[in-house]
Amino acid sequence: MGLPAKKLSYYKDRGEMEYPPNILEGALFNDIEEIEAAISENPACIKDVSQEGMNALQLALSHGCFEAAEYLAQAGVDPLHRDSFGRTAVIIASELGFERGAKIAWEAEMRAAPMHIDEQGEIVQDAPKPPGPF
């Protein structure tokens, strides 16, 4: 689905280069093991962004890596984050026509910013959850 021909960690896989696991690379290549290792070594990496300002969830969705996107959404990567173009994960998946990806992002948004319909039929955003430890 539009992935580069060669994974960025090609040399690492061959044992020629050592570097820490990277959440963005894991997202780009649907590599859950790399994502798990990156978060395990550095929980704050869930806030890492690419040069275009995309977080790991947005990057996974932009490349159709839905298993990685589901994992990242559950791991706490911010679904409300806006990239350099002002797009959230839902917008990115929707623009690309990825229905499954848009559903993953939408559900993550609802967990991050829950809403309900009041007595007048209006959509009301509930108070945000206080930030918790990783």
N, C-alpha and C positions, 0 to 999 in steps of 0.2 A: 504493500500500500504506500508507495512513494518513499520507501526507506532507502538510504544510501546503500550502494552495493557492498561496502565493506564496513563492518562494525568498528567503531572507534577504538575498541579495546583489542583489536586484532593482535597487536604486538604483545599485549598483556597475556592473552590466551596462549600464545606461543612461548610464554615464559621469558620473553626478551625485555620486558619492561615492567616495573612495579609501580603502581599508584593506587591510592585508596579508591574504593567503590564510589561511583558517582550516581546520585539519584536521577539526574537529568538524562544521563546515558541509559540508565535502566528504563526510564520512561520512554525514551525514543525507540528502544528496541524491544519493548514488551518483556523485559528481563526482570522478573519478580525477585530472583535471587540477588541480583545487583542492587535492587531497590532496598530489600531487606537488610543487606549488608551495610549499605550506606546509612540507613536510619539507625541501625544498631551501633555503628561506629560514631555517628554524629547526628543525634536526634534533631538538631537545629537545621539540618540540611533540607527539611521539608519546606523551608523558606527560600531555598536557592532559586535563582531565575536565570534564564538564558540571556544572550545578548539582546534579544528582542523583548525581554521583560516577561517571558512566559515562565510560569512555574511548572513543576513536573507534571501536574494534572493536565494543564493546558497542552503541554508538549505531547503527552501520551495521546490525548484526544485528537490533536492536530494530525497525528500519523495513524489513526485508527487502531491504536494499541489499547483495546478495551479492557483486557485483563489487568494490565498495569494501571489503567485509569481507575478501575474499581478498587484495586489495592491502595492506590494513593489517596483516593477519597476517604477510605476507611482509616488510613494512617494519619489523616488530619491535614493534608495539603489543602490550602485555602481555596475553595471553589469560587469565592467572591473576588479573588485577586484579579486585577486588570493588567493586561500586558501593555506594551508601549503604544498600542493602537486603541487602548481603552476597552478591549474585549475581555469578557469573563469566559470561563470554560464552556458554559452553555452556548454563548454566542459563537465561539469557535466551532464547536461540534455542529451547531445548527447551520452555520454558513457553509460547512463542508458536506452537509447532507447526511451526517452520521446520526441516524435516529437513536441507535443504541447509546452512542456517546452522549448525546443531548440528554437522554434519560438518566444516565449515570451522573452527569453534572447537575441536572435539575434536582435529583434526590439529595446530592451532597449539599446543594444550596439550601434546600429545605431543612436539612439538619443543622446547617450553620446559621441560618436566619429563619427560624420557624415563623409561620404565618397562620392565621385562621380567618374565617369569615364571621363578622360580627352580626348582631341582630338585624341590621339594616342591609345585609348582603354585601357589605364592603370588605375588601381584603385588608387586614390589619397585620402589620409585622409585630410579632411578639418581641419583648425585650431580649436583647442578645444575651447569650450565655456568657458568664464570666470566664475569662481565660483560665485554663487549668494547666497543670504540669504535663510535660510530655509523657 
